[in-house]
Amino acid sequence: MKELKHTFKICPSCSFFCSTNEPDHYCSLCGSELIKECPSCQKEIVNPYAKFCKYCGKNYPGKVTKEKTYKF
């Protein structure tokens, strides 16, 4: 049986996402252009909630939150 692979397009500004099967090219919430692959390695986005690419480890635009500051 062939495994189904679901891929996504994400908004680099507000983190909205939709399936690559949808005809959308721009975010319906903020108007930014959606991305459907990692800007660093060009692999498809398979988890719309991920902050980092599972193939190359680079962060997706707009997905990294503020760094925590620790005091010692």
PQR file with spaces between the fields and no chain letter, atoms N, CA, C, O and H, PARSE charges and radii, in Angstrom:
ATOM       1  N    MET     1       0.834   -1.170    0.000 -0.4000 1.5000
ATOM       2  CA   MET     1       0.000    0.000    0.000 -0.0000 2.0000
ATOM       3  C    MET     1       0.889    1.247    0.000  0.5500 1.7000
ATOM       4  O    MET     1       1.868    1.314    0.743 -0.5500 1.4000
ATOM       5  N    LYS     2       0.549    2.221   -0.825 -0.4000 1.5000
ATOM       6  CA   LYS     2       1.326    3.441   -0.936 -0.0000 2.0000
ATOM       7  C    LYS     2       0.998    4.387    0.223  0.5500 1.7000
ATOM       8  O    LYS     2      -0.169    4.627    0.530 -0.5500 1.4000
ATOM       9  H    LYS     2      -0.246    2.166   -1.428  0.4000 1.0000
ATOM      10  N    GLU     3       2.040    4.917    0.856 -0.4000 1.5000
ATOM      11  CA   GLU     3       1.851    5.832    1.977 -0.0000 2.0000
ATOM      12  C    GLU     3       1.477    7.216    1.456  0.5500 1.7000
ATOM      13  O    GLU     3       2.113    7.735    0.538 -0.5500 1.4000
ATOM      14  H    GLU     3       2.988    4.723    0.607  0.4000 1.0000
ATOM      15  N    LEU     4       0.445    7.809    2.046 -0.4000 1.5000
ATOM      16  CA   LEU     4       0.043    9.155    1.672 -0.0000 2.0000
ATOM      17  C    LEU     4       0.917   10.163    2.401  0.5500 1.7000
ATOM      18  O    LEU     4       1.157   10.031    3.602 -0.5500 1.4000
ATOM      19  H    LEU     4      -0.072    7.387    2.792  0.4000 1.0000
ATOM      20  N    LYS     5       1.386   11.156    1.685 -0.4000 1.5000
ATOM      21  CA   LYS     5       2.226   12.187    2.275 -0.0000 2.0000
ATOM      22  C    LYS     5       1.481   13.508    2.168  0.5500 1.7000
ATOM      23  O    LYS     5       1.211   13.990    1.067 -0.5500 1.4000
ATOM      24  H    LYS     5       1.191   11.263    0.710  0.4000 1.0000
ATOM      25  N    HIS     6       1.152   14.089    3.307 -0.4000 1.5000
ATOM      26  CA   HIS     6       0.430   15.351    3.309 -0.0000 2.0000
ATOM      27  C    HIS     6       1.428   16.477    3.541  0.5500 1.7000
ATOM      28  O    HIS     6       2.212   16.424    4.488 -0.5500 1.4000
ATOM      29  H    HIS     6       1.371   13.698    4.201  0.4000 1.0000
ATOM      30  N    THR     7       1.407   17.483    2.696 -0.4000 1.5000
ATOM      31  CA   THR     7       2.327   18.606    2.832 -0.0000 2.0000
ATOM      32  C    THR     7       1.535   19.902    2.985  0.5500 1.7000
ATOM      33  O    THR     7       0.350   19.970    2.658 -0.5500 1.4000
ATOM      34  H    THR     7       0.770   17.526    1.927  0.4000 1.0000
ATOM      35  N    PHE     8       2.219   20.925    3.488 -0.4000 1.5000
ATOM      36  CA   PHE     8       1.554   22.174    3.838 -0.0000 2.0000
ATOM      37  C    PHE     8       2.261   23.391    3.277  0.5500 1.7000
ATOM      38  O    PHE     8       3.435   23.347    2.910 -0.5500 1.4000
ATOM      39  H    PHE     8       3.182   20.870    3.753  0.4000 1.0000
ATOM      40  N    LYS     9       1.501   24.491    3.222 -0.4000 1.5000
ATOM      41  CA   LYS     9       2.036   25.815    2.955 -0.0000 2.0000
ATOM      42  C    LYS     9       1.850   26.591    4.252  0.5500 1.7000
ATOM      43  O    LYS     9       0.797   26.505    4.884 -0.5500 1.4000
ATOM      44  H    LYS     9       0.547   24.527    3.520  0.4000 1.0000
ATOM      45  N    ILE    10       2.879   27.353    4.653 -0.4000 1.5000
ATOM      46  CA   ILE    10       2.778   28.140    5.877 -0.0000 2.0000
ATOM      47  C    ILE    10       3.038   29.614    5.589  0.5500 1.7000
ATOM      48  O    ILE    10       3.722   29.971    4.630 -0.5500 1.4000
ATOM      49  H    ILE    10       3.735   27.423    4.140  0.4000 1.0000
ATOM      50  N    CYS    11       2.472   30.454    6.444 -0.4000 1.5000
ATOM      51  CA   CYS    11       2.692   31.892    6.346 -0.0000 2.0000
ATOM      52  C    CYS    11       3.893   32.258    7.211  0.5500 1.7000
ATOM      53  O    CYS    11       3.898   31.958    8.405 -0.5500 1.4000
ATOM      54  H    CYS    11       1.916   30.164    7.223  0.4000 1.0000
ATOM      55  N    PRO    12       4.908   32.896    6.642 -0.5600 1.5000
ATOM      56  CA   PRO    12       6.083   33.267    7.425  0.2800 2.0000
ATOM      57  C    PRO    12       5.826   34.427    8.387  0.5500 1.7000
ATOM      58  O    PRO    12       6.653   34.708    9.254 -0.5500 1.4000
ATOM      59  N    SER    13       4.684   35.101    8.236 -0.4000 1.5000
ATOM      60  CA   SER    13       4.387   36.242    9.107 -0.0000 2.0000
ATOM      61  C    SER    13       3.523   35.891   10.312  0.5500 1.7000
ATOM      62  O    SER    13       3.805   36.330   11.427 -0.5500 1.4000
ATOM      63  H    SER    13       4.012   34.873    7.532  0.4000 1.0000
ATOM      64  N    CYS    14       2.464   35.097   10.092 -0.4000 1.5000
ATOM      65  CA   CYS    14       1.522   34.845   11.192 -0.0000 2.0000
ATOM      66  C    CYS    14       1.335   33.365   11.527  0.5500 1.7000
ATOM      67  O    CYS    14       0.551   33.038   12.418 -0.5500 1.4000
ATOM      68  H    CYS    14       2.236   34.741    9.186  0.4000 1.0000
ATOM      69  N    SER    15       2.034   32.464   10.835 -0.4000 1.5000
ATOM      70  CA   SER    15       1.999   31.013   11.077 -0.0000 2.0000
ATOM      71  C    SER    15       0.715   30.320   10.632  0.5500 1.7000
ATOM      72  O    SER    15       0.514   29.150   10.959 -0.5500 1.4000
ATOM      73  H    SER    15       2.671   32.729   10.111  0.4000 1.0000
ATOM      74  N    PHE    16      -0.156   31.004    9.899 -0.4000 1.5000
ATOM      75  CA   PHE    16      -1.323   30.353    9.298 -0.0000 2.0000
ATOM      76  C    PHE    16      -0.809   29.255    8.376  0.5500 1.7000
ATOM      77  O    PHE    16       0.279   29.381    7.814 -0.5500 1.4000
ATOM      78  H    PHE    16       0.007   31.955    9.634  0.4000 1.0000
ATOM      79  N    PHE    17      -1.576   28.177    8.211 -0.4000 1.5000
ATOM      80  CA   PHE    17      -1.157   27.135    7.283 -0.0000 2.0000
ATOM      81  C    PHE    17      -2.352   26.552    6.559  0.5500 1.7000
ATOM      82  O    PHE    17      -3.487   26.647    7.026 -0.5500 1.4000
ATOM      83  H    PHE    17      -2.460   28.074    8.667  0.4000 1.0000
ATOM      84  N    CYS    18      -2.082   25.944    5.406 -0.4000 1.5000
ATOM      85  CA   CYS    18      -3.103   25.236    4.646 -0.0000 2.0000
ATOM      86  C    CYS    18      -2.415   24.117    3.869  0.5500 1.7000
ATOM      87  O    CYS    18      -1.190   24.087    3.751 -0.5500 1.4000
ATOM      88  H    CYS    18      -1.160   25.867    5.027  0.4000 1.0000
ATOM      89  N    SER    19      -3.204   23.221    3.353 -0.4000 1.5000
ATOM      90  CA   SER    19      -2.685   22.099    2.578 -0.0000 2.0000
ATOM      91  C    SER    19      -2.127   22.599    1.249  0.5500 1.7000
ATOM      92  O    SER    19      -2.602   23.597    0.708 -0.5500 1.4000
ATOM      93  H    SER    19      -4.200   23.246    3.448  0.4000 1.0000
ATOM      94  N    THR    20      -1.121   21.907    0.728 -0.4000 1.5000
ATOM      95  CA   THR    20      -0.609   22.272   -0.596 -0.0000 2.0000
ATOM      96  C    THR    20      -1.627   21.954   -1.687  0.5500 1.7000
ATOM      97  O    THR    20      -1.468   22.388   -2.828 -0.5500 1.4000
ATOM      98  H    THR    20      -0.735   21.096    1.169  0.4000 1.0000
ATOM      99  N    ASN    21      -2.668   21.201   -1.344 -0.4000 1.5000
ATOM     100  CA   ASN    21      -3.739   20.927   -2.307 -0.0000 2.0000
ATOM     101  C    ASN    21      -4.644   22.135   -2.518  0.5500 1.7000
ATOM     102  O    ASN    21      -5.367   22.202   -3.513 -0.5500 1.4000
ATOM     103  H    ASN    21      -2.796   20.848   -0.417  0.4000 1.0000
ATOM     104  N    GLU    22      -4.608   23.089   -1.593 -0.4000 1.5000
ATOM     105  CA   GLU    22      -5.418   24.304   -1.705 -0.0000 2.0000
ATOM     106  C    GLU    22      -4.773   25.238   -2.730  0.5500 1.7000
ATOM     107  O    GLU    22      -3.550   25.247   -2.873 -0.5500 1.4000
ATOM     108  H    GLU    22      -4.021   23.035   -0.785  0.4000 1.0000
ATOM     109  N    PRO    23      -5.587   26.026   -3.447 -0.5600 1.5000
ATOM     110  CA   PRO    23      -5.042   26.915   -4.478  0.2800 2.0000
ATOM     111  C    PRO    23      -4.429   28.207   -3.928  0.5500 1.7000
ATOM     112  O    PRO    23      -3.923   29.018   -4.703 -0.5500 1.4000
ATOM     113  N    ASP    24      -4.464   28.413   -2.616 -0.4000 1.5000
ATOM     114  CA   ASP    24      -3.985   29.660   -2.013 -0.0000 2.0000
ATOM     115  C    ASP    24      -2.501   29.893   -2.288  0.5500 1.7000
ATOM     116  O    ASP    24      -1.687   28.972   -2.215 -0.5500 1.4000
ATOM     117  H    ASP    24      -4.875   27.753   -1.987  0.4000 1.0000
ATOM     118  N    HIS    25      -2.168   31.148   -2.607 -0.4000 1.5000
ATOM     119  CA   HIS    25      -0.772   31.560   -2.762 -0.0000 2.0000
ATOM     120  C    HIS    25      -0.404   32.583   -1.691  0.5500 1.7000
ATOM     121  O    HIS    25       0.771   32.799   -1.392 -0.5500 1.4000
ATOM     122  H    HIS    25      -2.829   31.896   -2.667  0.4000 1.0000
ATOM     123  N    TYR    26      -1.444   33.214   -1.116 -0.4000 1.5000
ATOM     124  CA   TYR    26      -1.243   34.243   -0.108 -0.0000 2.0000
ATOM     125  C    TYR    26      -2.078   33.936    1.126  0.5500 1.7000
ATOM     126  O    TYR    26      -3.140   33.320    1.034 -0.5500 1.4000
ATOM     127  H    TYR    26      -2.398   33.038   -1.358  0.4000 1.0000
ATOM     128  N    CYS    27      -1.593   34.367    2.267 -0.4000 1.5000
ATOM     129  CA   CYS    27      -2.270   34.133    3.541 -0.0000 2.0000
ATOM     130  C    CYS    27      -3.600   34.881    3.577  0.5500 1.7000
ATOM     131  O    CYS    27      -3.662   36.071    3.266 -0.5500 1.4000
ATOM     132  H    CYS    27      -0.730   34.867    2.341  0.4000 1.0000
ATOM     133  N    SER    28      -4.652   34.181    3.954 -0.4000 1.5000
ATOM     134  CA   SER    28      -5.970   34.816    4.028 -0.0000 2.0000
ATOM     135  C    SER    28      -6.126   35.651    5.297  0.5500 1.7000
ATOM     136  O    SER    28      -7.105   36.386    5.432 -0.5500 1.4000
ATOM     137  H    SER    28      -4.603   33.215    4.206  0.4000 1.0000
ATOM     138  N    LEU    29      -5.180   35.550    6.228 -0.4000 1.5000
ATOM     139  CA   LEU    29      -5.251   36.336    7.461 -0.0000 2.0000
ATOM     140  C    LEU    29      -4.449   37.627    7.393  0.5500 1.7000
ATOM     141  O    LEU    29      -4.906   38.664    7.871 -0.5500 1.4000
ATOM     142  H    LEU    29      -4.385   34.953    6.119  0.4000 1.0000
ATOM     143  N    CYS    30      -3.243   37.576    6.797 -0.4000 1.5000
ATOM     144  CA   CYS    30      -2.397   38.779    6.783 -0.0000 2.0000
ATOM     145  C    CYS    30      -1.920   39.200    5.391  0.5500 1.7000
ATOM     146  O    CYS    30      -1.369   40.291    5.240 -0.5500 1.4000
ATOM     147  H    CYS    30      -2.871   36.733    6.408  0.4000 1.0000
ATOM     148  N    GLY    31      -2.118   38.364    4.380 -0.4000 1.5000
ATOM     149  CA   GLY    31      -1.758   38.728    3.012 -0.0000 2.0000
ATOM     150  C    GLY    31      -0.341   38.391    2.583  0.5500 1.7000
ATOM     151  O    GLY    31       0.027   38.651    1.437 -0.5500 1.4000
ATOM     152  H    GLY    31      -2.566   37.478    4.503  0.4000 1.0000
ATOM     153  N    SER    32       0.462   37.820    3.468 -0.4000 1.5000
ATOM     154  CA   SER    32       1.839   37.452    3.105 -0.0000 2.0000
ATOM     155  C    SER    32       1.841   36.247    2.165  0.5500 1.7000
ATOM     156  O    SER    32       0.910   35.442    2.172 -0.5500 1.4000
ATOM     157  H    SER    32       0.162   37.608    4.398  0.4000 1.0000
ATOM     158  N    GLU    33       2.888   36.134    1.361 -0.4000 1.5000
ATOM     159  CA   GLU    33       3.013   34.991    0.457 -0.0000 2.0000
ATOM     160  C    GLU    33       3.325   33.730    1.259  0.5500 1.7000
ATOM     161  O    GLU    33       4.210   33.738    2.116 -0.5500 1.4000
ATOM     162  H    GLU    33       3.645   36.788    1.355  0.4000 1.0000
ATOM     163  N    LEU    34       2.603   32.654    0.983 -0.4000 1.5000
ATOM     164  CA   LEU    34       2.800   31.381    1.671 -0.0000 2.0000
ATOM     165  C    LEU    34       4.025   30.661    1.117  0.5500 1.7000
ATOM     166  O    LEU    34       4.335   30.782   -0.068 -0.5500 1.4000
ATOM     167  H    LEU    34       1.885   32.647    0.287  0.4000 1.0000
ATOM     168  N    ILE    35       4.726   29.905    1.978 -0.4000 1.5000
ATOM     169  CA   ILE    35       5.851   29.090    1.520 -0.0000 2.0000
ATOM     170  C    ILE    35       5.459   27.623    1.633  0.5500 1.7000
ATOM     171  O    ILE    35       4.768   27.234    2.575 -0.5500 1.4000
ATOM     172  H    ILE    35       4.474   29.807    2.941  0.4000 1.0000
ATOM     173  N    LYS    36       5.898   26.807    0.677 -0.4000 1.5000
ATOM     174  CA   LYS    36       5.547   25.384    0.701 -0.0000 2.0000
ATOM     175  C    LYS    36       6.753   24.478    0.867  0.5500 1.7000
ATOM     176  O    LYS    36       6.627   23.253    0.869 -0.5500 1.4000
ATOM     177  H    LYS    36       6.460   27.123   -0.088  0.4000 1.0000
ATOM     178  N    GLU    37       7.928   25.088    1.006 -0.4000 1.5000
ATOM     179  CA   GLU    37       9.143   24.304    1.210 -0.0000 2.0000
ATOM     180  C    GLU    37      10.106   25.082    2.088  0.5500 1.7000
ATOM     181  O    GLU    37       9.995   26.299    2.233 -0.5500 1.4000
ATOM     182  H    GLU    37       8.030   26.083    1.004  0.4000 1.0000
ATOM     183  N    CYS    38      11.041   24.370    2.661 -0.4000 1.5000
ATOM     184  CA   CYS    38      12.054   24.991    3.511 -0.0000 2.0000
ATOM     185  C    CYS    38      12.903   25.941    2.661  0.5500 1.7000
ATOM     186  O    CYS    38      13.409   25.539    1.613 -0.5500 1.4000
ATOM     187  H    CYS    38      11.132   23.381    2.543  0.4000 1.0000
ATOM     188  N    PRO    39      13.065   27.198    3.098 -0.5600 1.5000
ATOM     189  CA   PRO    39      13.887   28.139    2.333  0.2800 2.0000
ATOM     190  C    PRO    39      15.357   27.726    2.247  0.5500 1.7000
ATOM     191  O    PRO    39      16.067   28.166    1.343 -0.5500 1.4000
ATOM     192  N    SER    40      15.822   26.886    3.174 -0.4000 1.5000
ATOM     193  CA   SER    40      17.228   26.481    3.184 -0.0000 2.0000
ATOM     194  C    SER    40      17.524   25.259    2.327  0.5500 1.7000
ATOM     195  O    SER    40      18.489   25.257    1.563 -0.5500 1.4000
ATOM     196  H    SER    40      15.245   26.529    3.909  0.4000 1.0000
ATOM     197  N    CYS    41      16.692   24.207    2.450 -0.4000 1.5000
ATOM     198  CA   CYS    41      17.002   22.955    1.738 -0.0000 2.0000
ATOM     199  C    CYS    41      15.958   22.578    0.677  0.5500 1.7000
ATOM     200  O    CYS    41      16.117   21.575   -0.019 -0.5500 1.4000
ATOM     201  H    CYS    41      15.908   24.208    3.071  0.4000 1.0000
ATOM     202  N    GLN    42      14.908   23.368    0.556 -0.4000 1.5000
ATOM     203  CA   GLN    42      13.849   23.169   -0.438 -0.0000 2.0000
ATOM     204  C    GLN    42      13.055   21.867   -0.280  0.5500 1.7000
ATOM     205  O    GLN    42      12.421   21.417   -1.235 -0.5500 1.4000
ATOM     206  H    GLN    42      14.779   24.183    1.121  0.4000 1.0000
ATOM     207  N    LYS    43      13.081   21.258    0.910 -0.4000 1.5000
ATOM     208  CA   LYS    43      12.249   20.074    1.175 -0.0000 2.0000
ATOM     209  C    LYS    43      10.844   20.538    1.535  0.5500 1.7000
ATOM     210  O    LYS    43      10.660   21.632    2.068 -0.5500 1.4000
ATOM     211  H    LYS    43      13.596   21.624    1.685  0.4000 1.0000
ATOM     212  N    GLU    44       9.848   19.695    1.239 -0.4000 1.5000
ATOM     213  CA   GLU    44       8.459   20.024    1.535 -0.0000 2.0000
ATOM     214  C    GLU    44       8.229   20.147    3.037  0.5500 1.7000
ATOM     215  O    GLU    44       8.914   19.502    3.831 -0.5500 1.4000
ATOM     216  H    GLU    44       9.997   18.806    0.805  0.4000 1.0000
ATOM     217  N    ILE    45       7.263   20.977    3.422 -0.4000 1.5000
ATOM     218  CA   ILE    45       6.892   21.144    4.824 -0.0000 2.0000
ATOM     219  C    ILE    45       5.853   20.086    5.158  0.5500 1.7000
ATOM     220  O    ILE    45       4.751   20.102    4.610 -0.5500 1.4000
ATOM     221  H    ILE    45       6.706   21.501    2.777  0.4000 1.0000
ATOM     222  N    VAL    46       6.199   19.165    6.054 -0.4000 1.5000
ATOM     223  CA   VAL    46       5.299   18.055    6.380 -0.0000 2.0000
ATOM     224  C    VAL    46       4.603   18.220    7.731  0.5500 1.7000
ATOM     225  O    VAL    46       3.660   17.487    8.029 -0.5500 1.4000
ATOM     226  H    VAL    46       7.094   19.152    6.499  0.4000 1.0000
ATOM     227  N    ASN    47       5.051   19.169    8.549 -0.4000 1.5000
ATOM     228  CA   ASN    47       4.415   19.430    9.842 -0.0000 2.0000
ATOM     229  C    ASN    47       4.216   20.941    9.982  0.5500 1.7000
ATOM     230  O    ASN    47       5.189   21.668   10.181 -0.5500 1.4000
ATOM     231  H    ASN    47       5.817   19.765    8.306  0.4000 1.0000
ATOM     232  N    PRO    48       2.980   21.425    9.882 -0.5600 1.5000
ATOM     233  CA   PRO    48       2.752   22.871    9.933  0.2800 2.0000
ATOM     234  C    PRO    48       3.007   23.488   11.307  0.5500 1.7000
ATOM     235  O    PRO    48       3.090   24.711   11.420 -0.5500 1.4000
ATOM     236  N    TYR    49       3.132   22.672   12.348 -0.4000 1.5000
ATOM     237  CA   TYR    49       3.392   23.173   13.698 -0.0000 2.0000
ATOM     238  C    TYR    49       4.880   23.221   14.029  0.5500 1.7000
ATOM     239  O    TYR    49       5.266   23.802   15.043 -0.5500 1.4000
ATOM     240  H    TYR    49       3.065   21.679   12.256  0.4000 1.0000
ATOM     241  N    ALA    50       5.715   22.623   13.195 -0.4000 1.5000
ATOM     242  CA   ALA    50       7.158   22.580   13.452 -0.0000 2.0000
ATOM     243  C    ALA    50       7.766   23.972   13.319  0.5500 1.7000
ATOM     244  O    ALA    50       7.352   24.763   12.472 -0.5500 1.4000
ATOM     245  H    ALA    50       5.402   22.150   12.371  0.4000 1.0000
ATOM     246  N    LYS    51       8.748   24.260   14.160 -0.4000 1.5000
ATOM     247  CA   LYS    51       9.466   25.525   14.090 -0.0000 2.0000
ATOM     248  C    LYS    51      10.731   25.389   13.248  0.5500 1.7000
ATOM     249  O    LYS    51      11.257   26.371   12.726 -0.5500 1.4000
ATOM     250  H    LYS    51       9.084   23.617   14.848  0.4000 1.0000
ATOM     251  N    PHE    52      11.208   24.143   13.128 -0.4000 1.5000
ATOM     252  CA   PHE    52      12.448   23.884   12.409 -0.0000 2.0000
ATOM     253  C    PHE    52      12.244   22.785   11.376  0.5500 1.7000
ATOM     254  O    PHE    52      11.415   21.894   11.563 -0.5500 1.4000
ATOM     255  H    PHE    52      10.780   23.345   13.552  0.4000 1.0000
ATOM     256  N    CYS    53      12.999   22.851   10.291 -0.4000 1.5000
ATOM     257  CA   CYS    53      12.944   21.835    9.242 -0.0000 2.0000
ATOM     258  C    CYS    53      13.519   20.529    9.781  0.5500 1.7000
ATOM     259  O    CYS    53      14.601   20.524   10.368 -0.5500 1.4000
ATOM     260  H    CYS    53      13.672   23.575   10.140  0.4000 1.0000
ATOM     261  N    LYS    54      12.808   19.429    9.586 -0.4000 1.5000
ATOM     262  CA   LYS    54      13.291   18.141   10.093 -0.0000 2.0000
ATOM     263  C    LYS    54      14.415   17.568    9.240  0.5500 1.7000
ATOM     264  O    LYS    54      15.050   16.591    9.638 -0.5500 1.4000
ATOM     265  H    LYS    54      11.929   19.434    9.109  0.4000 1.0000
ATOM     266  N    TYR    55      14.671   18.153    8.084 -0.4000 1.5000
ATOM     267  CA   TYR    55      15.724   17.653    7.198 -0.0000 2.0000
ATOM     268  C    TYR    55      17.054   18.385    7.386  0.5500 1.7000
ATOM     269  O    TYR    55      18.112   17.757    7.404 -0.5500 1.4000
ATOM     270  H    TYR    55      14.156   18.947    7.761  0.4000 1.0000
ATOM     271  N    CYS    56      17.001   19.722    7.528 -0.4000 1.5000
ATOM     272  CA   CYS    56      18.255   20.475    7.633 -0.0000 2.0000
ATOM     273  C    CYS    56      18.428   21.187    8.975  0.5500 1.7000
ATOM     274  O    CYS    56      19.522   21.660    9.281 -0.5500 1.4000
ATOM     275  H    CYS    56      16.141   20.233    7.513  0.4000 1.0000
ATOM     276  N    GLY    57      17.369   21.271    9.777 -0.4000 1.5000
ATOM     277  CA   GLY    57      17.465   21.883   11.098 -0.0000 2.0000
ATOM     278  C    GLY    57      17.328   23.396   11.137  0.5500 1.7000
ATOM     279  O    GLY    57      17.339   23.986   12.217 -0.5500 1.4000
ATOM     280  H    GLY    57      16.480   20.887    9.528  0.4000 1.0000
ATOM     281  N    LYS    58      17.199   24.029    9.989 -0.4000 1.5000
ATOM     282  CA   LYS    58      17.048   25.490    9.950 -0.0000 2.0000
ATOM     283  C    LYS    58      15.623   25.857   10.353  0.5500 1.7000
ATOM     284  O    LYS    58      14.688   25.088   10.135 -0.5500 1.4000
ATOM     285  H    LYS    58      17.190   23.550    9.112  0.4000 1.0000
ATOM     286  N    ASN    59      15.468   27.058   10.950 -0.4000 1.5000
ATOM     287  CA   ASN    59      14.136   27.470   11.369 -0.0000 2.0000
ATOM     288  C    ASN    59      13.306   27.957   10.179  0.5500 1.7000
ATOM     289  O    ASN    59      13.827   28.522    9.217 -0.5500 1.4000
ATOM     290  H    ASN    59      16.228   27.684   11.127  0.4000 1.0000
ATOM     291  N    TYR    60      12.003   27.718   10.281 -0.4000 1.5000
ATOM     292  CA   TYR    60      11.076   28.253    9.287 -0.0000 2.0000
ATOM     293  C    TYR    60      10.843   29.724    9.604  0.5500 1.7000
ATOM     294  O    TYR    60      10.733   30.077   10.778 -0.5500 1.4000
ATOM     295  H    TYR    60      11.581   27.259   11.063  0.4000 1.0000
ATOM     296  N    PRO    61      10.762   30.594    8.601 -0.5600 1.5000
ATOM     297  CA   PRO    61      10.530   32.016    8.855  0.2800 2.0000
ATOM     298  C    PRO    61       9.257   32.234    9.671  0.5500 1.7000
ATOM     299  O    PRO    61       8.212   31.658    9.373 -0.5500 1.4000
ATOM     300  N    GLY    62       9.357   33.070   10.701 -0.4000 1.5000
ATOM     301  CA   GLY    62       8.207   33.416   11.521 -0.0000 2.0000
ATOM     302  C    GLY    62       7.817   32.386   12.553  0.5500 1.7000
ATOM     303  O    GLY    62       6.868   32.610   13.305 -0.5500 1.4000
ATOM     304  H    GLY    62      10.206   33.539   10.943  0.4000 1.0000
ATOM     305  N    LYS    63       8.516   31.258   12.621 -0.4000 1.5000
ATOM     306  CA   LYS    63       8.131   30.181   13.529 -0.0000 2.0000
ATOM     307  C    LYS    63       8.947   30.142   14.822  0.5500 1.7000
ATOM     308  O    LYS    63       8.580   29.419   15.749 -0.5500 1.4000
ATOM     309  H    LYS    63       9.287   31.076   12.011  0.4000 1.0000
ATOM     310  N    VAL    64      10.029   30.892   14.906 -0.4000 1.5000
ATOM     311  CA   VAL    64      10.862   30.842   16.102 -0.0000 2.0000
ATOM     312  C    VAL    64      10.356   31.873   17.107  0.5500 1.7000
ATOM     313  O    VAL    64      10.137   33.036   16.767 -0.5500 1.4000
ATOM     314  H    VAL    64      10.326   31.479   14.153  0.4000 1.0000
ATOM     315  N    THR    65      10.178   31.431   18.333 -0.4000 1.5000
ATOM     316  CA   THR    65       9.715   32.331   19.385 -0.0000 2.0000
ATOM     317  C    THR    65      10.909   33.003   20.043  0.5500 1.7000
ATOM     318  O    THR    65      12.059   32.662   19.765 -0.5500 1.4000
ATOM     319  H    THR    65      10.357   30.487   18.609  0.4000 1.0000
ATOM     320  N    LYS    66      10.632   33.942   20.899 -0.4000 1.5000
ATOM     321  CA   LYS    66      11.699   34.651   21.597 -0.0000 2.0000
ATOM     322  C    LYS    66      12.522   33.677   22.431  0.5500 1.7000
ATOM     323  O    LYS    66      11.997   32.732   23.019 -0.5500 1.4000
ATOM     324  H    LYS    66       9.698   34.219   21.125  0.4000 1.0000
ATOM     325  N    GLU    67      13.818   33.935   22.466 -0.4000 1.5000
ATOM     326  CA   GLU    67      14.702   33.087   23.263 -0.0000 2.0000
ATOM     327  C    GLU    67      14.477   33.365   24.743  0.5500 1.7000
ATOM     328  O    GLU    67      14.212   34.498   25.143 -0.5500 1.4000
ATOM     329  H    GLU    67      14.245   34.703   21.989  0.4000 1.0000
ATOM     330  N    LYS    68      14.584   32.335   25.531 -0.4000 1.5000
ATOM     331  CA   LYS    68      14.490   32.507   26.977 -0.0000 2.0000
ATOM     332  C    LYS    68      15.851   32.953   27.494  0.5500 1.7000
ATOM     333  O    LYS    68      16.890   32.469   27.045 -0.5500 1.4000
ATOM     334  H    LYS    68      14.799   31.414   25.206  0.4000 1.0000
ATOM     335  N    THR    69      15.831   33.871   28.434 -0.4000 1.5000
ATOM     336  CA   THR    69      17.061   34.339   29.045 -0.0000 2.0000
ATOM     337  C    THR    69      17.173   33.725   30.429  0.5500 1.7000
ATOM     338  O    THR    69      16.257   33.826   31.245 -0.5500 1.4000
ATOM     339  H    THR    69      14.987   34.264   28.799  0.4000 1.0000
ATOM     340  N    TYR    70      18.289   33.097   30.678 -0.4000 1.5000
ATOM     341  CA   TYR    70      18.516   32.460   31.967 -0.0000 2.0000
ATOM     342  C    TYR    70      19.567   33.250   32.735  0.5500 1.7000
ATOM     343  O    TYR    70      20.587   33.654   32.177 -0.5500 1.4000
ATOM     344  H    TYR    70      19.033   33.014   30.015  0.4000 1.0000
ATOM     345  N    LYS    71      19.306   33.464   34.021 -0.4000 1.5000
ATOM     346  CA   LYS    71      20.276   34.142   34.882 -0.0000 2.0000
ATOM     347  C    LYS    71      20.900   33.102   35.799  0.5500 1.7000
ATOM     348  O    LYS    71      20.204   32.278   36.392 -0.5500 1.4000
ATOM     349  H    LYS    71      18.477   33.136   34.475  0.4000 1.0000
ATOM     350  N    PHE    72      22.214   33.155   35.907 -0.4000 1.5000
ATOM     351  CA   PHE    72      22.929   32.211   36.769 -0.0000 2.0000
ATOM     352  C    PHE    72      23.516   32.914   37.954  0.5500 1.7000
ATOM     353  O    PHE    72      24.155   32.280   38.793 -0.5500 1.4000
ATOM     354  H    PHE    72      22.780   33.825   35.426  0.4000 1.0000
